[in-house]
Amino acid sequence: MKQVITFDTFVRWLGYALLVVGIGFLVHYLSSVLLPFAGGWLLAYMLYPTVNFVQHRLHVPGRVLSIVVTLLGFMTLIGLVLWLLVPPMIEQFGRLSQLATTYLQRAANVDSIPEAIRQWTENNRAGIDRFLHSKEFNDGLREALPNMLRVMGRTANIISGIAGSLVALLYMFFILMDYEYLSKAWLKIFPKKSRAFWSELASDAKAALSNYIRGQGTVAFVMGILFCIGFTIIDFPMGIALGILIGIMDLVPYLHTLALVPTVLLSLLKATDTGQDFWIILASALAVFVVVQLICDLVVTPRVMGKAMNMNPAILLLSLSVWGALLGFIGLIIALPLTTLLMAYYRRYVTRDEAEAEQSAT
């Protein structure tokens, strides 16, 4: 049957499209304000099962005390992980600095590097004064000042990010206080005739998001174990600690690639300490990265995430890229909830897969 599209229908759908575009621009404009709230809600969503368990199963009196006990438990766990990771890393990097200083002293045939710098400065004072008053130095300084201001601006952004994190913790605390009420009361912002639609959509999105969190946690756990095994086989410095760190970083997809930086430094440390070839050590560490990444991408991730979400990992990575490009960092925070929301809407109201599955189940 052909459906006639009237002018009224066209105007209504055009209004919906303009509303969606307007909301997108508004979210982008208010991203600095909405980011702490989105982060606080996400933290509250992840901590609520634990808070509920502490309050009702462990019989801790009161929601406030249950939240405090839960936060103390997670802070203790995070502190334990940092205690296992940070001191060995500081010790290894301190040893690397010591080896580098010894190498420079031997190469330059000096007993003290600061004393050598002072002597060189005194011997070349005239040339240094001439360079400081030269046109090239003034032009370079003039070009470097904007870069210095940009660095200062980034430092201010870091400070504001720390303040935003504290605000997100406050949001998380107050959301957890009335989580049951807020998880239902938000439907009241919609007209009564459309609340059933949004309730079903939110239920589908919540189930998909829960499956994603469990699936990504499983993938990160397996990846951490594989890296620990691989680094132990090649006798890499701090192999267990680095494997645990990579597993924690992989809770955010593909963030573990940043671990290549300490990998290079630890390879240099082992080469300096043992006399082995640096490139062979680095190549063996990179081989572990390649092998583990292939195992996870070809075997672990498709099986775990495909079963958890019925969604290809490439779609997940594409969603992070698209929402990040549209909304910046806040887009990365809300990318997965929005993607699961759109997928839930598509399956329930376009292809009607969810509706048919519920009808067949009943």
C-alpha positions as CSV (number, residue, x, y, z in Angstrom):
1,M,0.0,0.0,0.0
2,K,1.3,3.4,-0.9
3,Q,1.5,5.9,1.9
4,V,0.6,9.5,1.0
5,I,2.9,12.1,2.4
6,T,0.9,15.2,3.2
7,F,2.3,18.7,3.6
8,D,1.5,18.5,7.3
9,T,3.5,15.3,7.6
10,F,6.4,16.9,5.7
11,V,6.4,20.0,8.0
12,R,6.3,17.8,11.1
13,W,9.2,15.6,10.1
14,L,11.2,18.8,9.0
15,G,10.5,20.2,12.5
16,Y,11.8,17.0,14.1
17,A,15.0,17.2,12.0
18,L,15.6,20.8,12.9
19,L,15.0,20.0,16.5
20,V,17.6,17.2,16.4
21,V,20.1,19.6,14.7
22,G,19.4,22.3,17.2
23,I,19.8,19.9,20.2
24,G,23.2,18.8,18.6
25,F,24.4,22.4,18.4
26,L,23.2,23.2,21.9
27,V,25.0,20.1,23.3
28,H,28.2,21.1,21.5
29,Y,27.9,24.7,22.8
30,L,27.3,23.5,26.4
31,S,29.8,20.6,26.2
32,S,31.9,22.0,29.0
33,V,28.9,22.2,31.3
34,L,27.3,18.9,30.3
35,L,30.5,16.8,30.4
36,P,30.8,16.6,34.2
37,F,27.1,15.7,34.4
38,A,27.4,13.0,31.7
39,G,30.5,11.6,33.5
40,G,28.8,11.7,36.8
41,W,25.7,9.9,35.5
42,L,27.9,7.2,33.8
43,L,29.8,6.7,37.1
44,A,26.6,6.5,39.0
45,Y,25.2,4.0,36.5
46,M,28.3,1.8,36.9
47,L,28.5,2.0,40.7
48,Y,24.7,1.6,41.4
49,P,24.8,-2.2,41.4
50,T,27.6,-2.2,44.0
51,V,25.9,0.4,46.1
52,N,22.7,-1.5,46.0
53,F,24.6,-4.7,47.0
54,V,26.3,-3.0,49.9
55,Q,23.1,-1.5,51.2
56,H,20.7,-4.5,50.9
57,R,23.0,-7.5,50.9
58,L,25.7,-6.4,53.4
59,H,23.0,-4.5,55.4
60,V,24.9,-1.2,55.6
61,P,22.4,1.3,57.1
62,G,21.4,4.2,54.8
63,R,22.1,5.1,51.2
64,V,24.7,7.7,52.1
65,L,26.8,5.3,54.1
66,S,26.5,2.7,51.4
67,I,27.8,5.2,48.8
68,V,30.7,6.1,51.1
69,V,31.6,2.4,51.7
70,T,31.5,1.7,48.0
71,L,33.7,4.7,47.1
72,L,36.2,3.8,49.8
73,G,36.3,0.2,48.5
74,F,37.0,1.4,44.9
75,M,39.5,3.9,46.1
76,T,41.3,1.2,48.0
77,L,41.3,-1.0,44.9
78,I,42.6,1.8,42.7
79,G,45.3,2.6,45.4
80,L,46.4,-1.0,45.5
81,V,46.7,-1.1,41.7
82,L,48.7,2.1,41.7
83,W,50.9,0.7,44.5
84,L,51.7,-2.3,42.4
85,L,52.4,-0.3,39.3
86,V,53.8,3.1,40.1
87,P,56.7,2.3,42.5
88,P,58.3,-0.2,40.1
89,M,57.9,2.2,37.2
90,I,59.5,5.0,39.2
91,E,62.4,2.7,40.2
92,Q,62.9,1.6,36.6
93,F,62.9,5.1,35.2
94,G,65.2,6.2,38.0
95,R,67.6,3.5,37.0
96,L,67.3,4.6,33.3
97,S,68.1,8.1,34.3
98,Q,71.1,6.9,36.3
99,L,72.4,4.7,33.4
100,A,71.9,7.7,31.0
101,T,73.9,10.0,33.3
102,T,76.7,7.4,33.6
103,Y,76.8,7.0,29.8
104,L,77.0,10.7,29.2
105,Q,79.8,11.1,31.8
106,R,81.8,8.4,30.2
107,A,81.2,9.7,26.7
108,A,82.1,13.3,27.6
109,N,84.9,12.2,30.0
110,V,83.6,14.3,32.8
111,D,82.9,13.6,36.5
112,S,80.0,16.0,36.9
113,I,77.6,17.0,34.1
114,P,76.5,20.3,35.9
115,E,80.2,21.2,36.3
116,A,80.9,20.5,32.7
117,I,78.0,22.7,31.6
118,R,79.3,25.5,33.9
119,Q,82.8,25.3,32.4
120,W,81.5,25.2,28.8
121,T,79.3,28.3,29.6
122,E,82.3,30.2,30.9
123,N,84.5,29.2,28.0
124,N,81.9,30.3,25.4
125,R,80.5,33.3,27.2
126,A,81.3,35.7,24.3
127,G,79.6,33.5,21.7
128,I,76.6,33.1,23.9
129,D,76.2,36.8,24.5
130,R,76.6,37.4,20.7
131,F,73.8,34.8,20.0
132,L,71.5,36.3,22.6
133,H,71.7,39.7,21.0
134,S,71.4,38.4,17.4
135,K,68.4,38.9,15.2
136,E,67.9,35.1,14.8
137,F,67.5,34.7,18.5
138,N,65.0,37.6,18.7
139,D,63.0,36.2,15.8
140,G,62.9,32.7,17.3
141,L,61.8,34.1,20.6
142,R,59.1,36.1,18.9
143,E,57.8,32.9,17.2
144,A,58.1,30.8,20.4
145,L,56.0,33.1,22.5
146,P,52.6,32.1,21.0
147,N,53.6,28.5,21.5
148,M,54.3,29.2,25.1
149,L,50.9,30.9,25.5
150,R,49.3,27.8,24.0
151,V,51.1,25.6,26.5
152,M,49.8,27.8,29.3
153,G,46.3,27.6,27.9
154,R,46.5,23.8,27.8
155,T,47.7,23.9,31.4
156,A,44.6,25.9,32.3
157,N,42.5,23.4,30.5
158,I,44.0,20.6,32.5
159,I,43.3,22.5,35.7
160,S,39.7,23.1,34.6
161,G,39.5,19.4,33.7
162,I,40.5,18.4,37.2
163,A,37.9,20.8,38.6
164,G,35.3,19.2,36.2
165,S,36.2,15.8,37.5
166,L,35.5,16.9,41.1
167,V,32.1,18.3,39.9
168,A,31.4,15.0,38.2
169,L,32.0,13.2,41.5
170,L,29.5,15.5,43.2
171,Y,27.0,14.7,40.4
172,M,27.7,11.0,40.9
173,F,27.0,11.2,44.6
174,F,23.8,13.1,44.3
175,I,22.5,10.9,41.5
176,L,23.3,7.8,43.5
177,M,21.3,9.3,46.4
178,D,18.0,9.1,44.4
179,Y,19.0,6.8,41.6
180,E,15.7,4.8,41.6
181,Y,13.6,8.0,41.5
182,L,15.8,9.7,38.8
183,S,15.9,6.6,36.6
184,K,12.1,6.7,36.4
185,A,11.3,10.5,36.8
186,W,13.2,11.5,33.7
187,L,10.3,10.1,31.6
188,K,8.1,12.9,33.0
189,I,9.8,15.4,30.7
190,F,7.9,13.8,27.8
191,P,4.2,13.9,27.1
192,K,2.2,11.0,28.5
193,K,1.3,9.5,25.2
194,S,5.0,9.1,24.2
195,R,6.3,7.9,27.6
196,A,5.8,4.2,26.7
197,F,7.9,4.7,23.6
198,W,10.8,6.3,25.5
199,S,10.6,3.8,28.3
200,E,11.0,0.9,25.9
201,L,13.8,2.6,24.1
202,A,15.6,3.4,27.3
203,S,15.2,-0.2,28.4
204,D,16.7,-1.5,25.2
205,A,19.6,1.0,25.4
206,K,20.3,0.1,29.0
207,A,20.5,-3.6,28.2
208,A,22.8,-3.0,25.3
209,L,25.0,-0.7,27.3
210,S,25.3,-3.2,30.2
211,N,26.2,-5.9,27.7
212,Y,28.9,-3.6,26.2
213,I,30.5,-2.8,29.6
214,R,30.6,-6.5,30.5
215,G,32.0,-7.5,27.1
216,Q,34.6,-4.7,27.0
217,G,35.7,-5.6,30.6
218,T,36.1,-9.3,29.5
219,V,38.2,-8.3,26.5
220,A,40.4,-6.0,28.6
221,F,40.9,-8.8,31.1
222,V,41.9,-11.3,28.4
223,M,44.2,-8.7,26.7
224,G,46.0,-7.9,30.0
225,I,46.6,-11.6,30.7
226,L,48.0,-12.2,27.1
227,F,50.3,-9.2,27.4
228,C,51.6,-10.4,30.8
229,I,52.3,-13.9,29.2
230,G,54.0,-12.4,26.2
231,F,56.2,-9.9,28.1
232,T,57.2,-12.7,30.5
233,I,58.2,-15.0,27.6
234,I,60.6,-12.3,26.2
235,D,61.8,-11.4,29.7
236,F,60.7,-7.8,29.3
237,P,61.3,-5.3,32.2
238,M,58.2,-4.9,34.4
239,G,56.3,-7.3,32.1
240,I,53.5,-8.1,34.6
241,A,53.0,-4.5,35.6
242,L,52.9,-3.3,32.0
243,G,50.5,-6.0,31.0
244,I,48.1,-5.1,33.9
245,L,48.4,-1.4,32.9
246,I,47.6,-2.2,29.2
247,G,44.5,-4.3,30.4
248,I,43.2,-1.4,32.4
249,M,43.8,1.1,29.6
250,D,41.9,-1.2,27.2
251,L,38.7,-0.6,29.1
252,V,38.5,2.4,26.7
253,P,38.8,0.9,23.2
254,Y,42.3,1.2,21.7
255,L,43.6,3.5,24.4
256,H,46.2,0.8,25.2
257,T,48.2,1.9,22.2
258,L,49.5,4.7,24.4
259,A,51.5,2.0,26.3
260,L,53.9,2.0,23.4
261,V,55.7,5.0,25.0
262,P,56.7,3.3,28.2
263,T,57.5,0.2,26.1
264,V,60.1,2.1,24.1
265,L,61.6,3.5,27.3
266,L,61.8,0.1,29.0
267,S,63.4,-1.4,25.9
268,L,66.1,1.3,26.1
269,L,66.5,0.6,29.8
270,K,67.0,-3.2,29.1
271,A,69.4,-2.4,26.2
272,T,71.5,-0.1,28.4
273,D,71.5,-2.4,31.4
274,T,72.2,-5.7,29.6
275,G,74.2,-4.6,26.6
276,Q,71.7,-6.2,24.2
277,D,70.7,-4.6,20.9
278,F,68.0,-2.0,21.4
279,W,66.2,-2.7,18.1
280,I,66.0,-6.4,18.8
281,I,64.4,-5.8,22.2
282,L,62.0,-3.2,20.8
283,A,61.1,-5.5,17.9
284,S,60.3,-8.4,20.3
285,A,58.1,-6.1,22.4
286,L,56.3,-4.8,19.3
287,A,55.9,-8.4,18.1
288,V,54.0,-9.1,21.4
289,F,51.8,-6.1,20.7
290,V,51.1,-7.3,17.1
291,V,50.4,-11.0,18.2
292,V,48.1,-10.0,21.1
293,Q,46.3,-7.4,19.0
294,L,45.6,-9.9,16.3
295,I,44.4,-12.6,18.8
296,C,42.1,-10.0,20.4
297,D,40.8,-8.5,17.1
298,L,40.3,-11.8,15.2
299,V,39.3,-14.1,18.0
300,V,38.5,-12.6,21.4
301,T,36.7,-9.3,20.5
302,P,34.4,-10.8,17.7
303,R,33.3,-13.7,20.0
304,V,32.8,-11.6,23.2
305,M,31.5,-8.3,21.8
306,G,29.6,-10.0,19.0
307,K,27.8,-12.2,21.5
308,A,27.2,-9.4,24.0
309,M,25.9,-6.7,21.6
310,N,25.2,-8.3,18.2
311,M,27.3,-5.4,16.8
312,N,30.6,-5.5,14.9
313,P,33.6,-4.0,16.7
314,A,34.2,-1.8,13.6
315,I,30.8,-0.2,14.2
316,L,31.8,0.6,17.8
317,L,35.1,2.2,16.7
318,L,33.2,4.1,14.0
319,S,30.7,5.4,16.5
320,L,33.6,6.7,18.8
321,S,35.1,8.5,15.8
322,V,31.9,10.0,14.5
323,W,30.6,11.2,17.9
324,G,34.1,12.4,18.9
325,A,34.3,14.5,15.7
326,L,30.8,15.9,16.2
327,L,30.9,16.7,19.9
328,G,34.5,16.6,20.9
329,F,35.5,14.8,24.1
330,I,31.9,14.8,25.4
331,G,31.1,12.9,22.2
332,L,33.5,10.1,23.3
333,I,31.8,9.9,26.6
334,I,28.2,9.6,25.2
335,A,29.1,7.8,21.9
336,L,28.3,4.3,23.2
337,P,25.0,5.3,24.9
338,L,23.9,7.2,21.9
339,T,24.9,4.5,19.5
340,T,23.1,1.8,21.5
341,L,20.1,4.1,21.7
342,L,20.0,4.5,17.9
343,M,20.5,0.8,17.4
344,A,17.7,0.0,19.9
345,Y,15.4,2.4,18.1
346,Y,16.3,0.9,14.7
347,R,15.7,-2.7,15.9
348,R,12.5,-2.0,17.7
349,Y,10.7,0.5,15.5
350,V,12.3,0.1,12.0
351,T,13.2,-3.5,11.6
352,R,10.9,-4.5,14.5
353,D,13.3,-7.3,15.6
354,E,12.9,-6.5,19.3
355,A,9.1,-6.3,19.1
356,E,8.9,-9.6,17.2
357,A,11.2,-11.3,19.7
358,E,9.1,-10.2,22.6
359,Q,5.9,-11.3,20.9
360,S,7.4,-14.8,20.1
361,A,8.6,-15.0,23.7
362,T,5.1,-14.3,25.1
